[in-house]
Amino acid sequence: MAIQKKTMNVAEFVKWGNAKLLRSNFQENDATQGVGYRKGIMTAIEEVLFAANRYSGYRAIRPHEAEVEGSWGYDDATQEFKDDTRRQYFI
């Protein structure tokens, strides 16, 4: 019996992954478990985008977009990076 292949919409997958990157909050374990979780999501998004030849880069989450205090990637006001795993991918 042949295995049936399924396809997935790249834009929907990236939208799902971006939501996970924006809203992940591991509270006191965020610097360890949270970073590992987000790195896994980032790897999956990048693999899909590169395989589909649709990689267009990413941008860091800004403080005003962060769900939790301190959970941002880059602050324009201070020009400071906080967490490189706080990002959103373009498609």
N, C-alpha and C positions, 0 to 999 in steps of 0.2 A: 504494500500500500504506500503510495507516494505521500510525502508530507506536504501539506498545503502551506504556502508562504503567505504571511500577512504583511501588509505595508502600513506605515505610520506617516502621518503628516508631520513634516519637519517643523513647520511653524508652531503647530500645537505642542510638540514635544519641547521646543525651546521656551515657549510660554509657560509650560508646566515647570520646567527647570528653573526659569527665572523667578517664578513665584516661590519656589523652595529656597532659593538663595536669598531672596529678600526677607523672608519671614522666619527663617530658622532661628530658634532661640533655645539654647541648651543651658541657659542660666549660668550657674557657677562652673559648669563643665564646657562652656562655649569655646574657651581657648584650646581645648584638647579635642573632645568628642565633636563639637560643632564644626571646628575647622576640618576635621577628617570627613565628616558628612558632606560639607560643602565642596571639598576637593573631589569627592566621588561624583557629585552632581556636575561639577565643572568638567571633569574628564568625560562623562557621558555626553554632555552637550557638545563639547569640542569634537569628540569622535563622530557624532552624527553629522555635525555641520561640515567637517572636513570630508567625510565620506560622500556627502551630498554635494560637495563643492559649493557650499553656501556660507562659509565662514566670513563674517564681516567685522569681526572684532568684538570688543566689549568696553564697558565703562564702569567705573567704580560707583557704588551706591553713595549718595551724598547724605549728610546728617539729617536733612529735612525729610528724606524718604525712609529713613530707618524706622523699623517697627519698635525697636527697643533702644534705650539710651546706650550710646557707645557702639551700636552695631552698624557702623557705616564703614565705607572703604576709603573715601577721600573727602577732605574738607577744603572747599575752595577758599574759605576765609583765612585759614591758617596754613594752607598748602601742605597739609599733613596727611600721610597715609596711615590708616589705623589697622585695617584688616584686608589683605589682598583677596580673601575669599568672598568678600562682599562685593559682588559684581553682577551686572546684567549684560546679557549677550544680545548683539544685533543680529537680525536675519534679513 
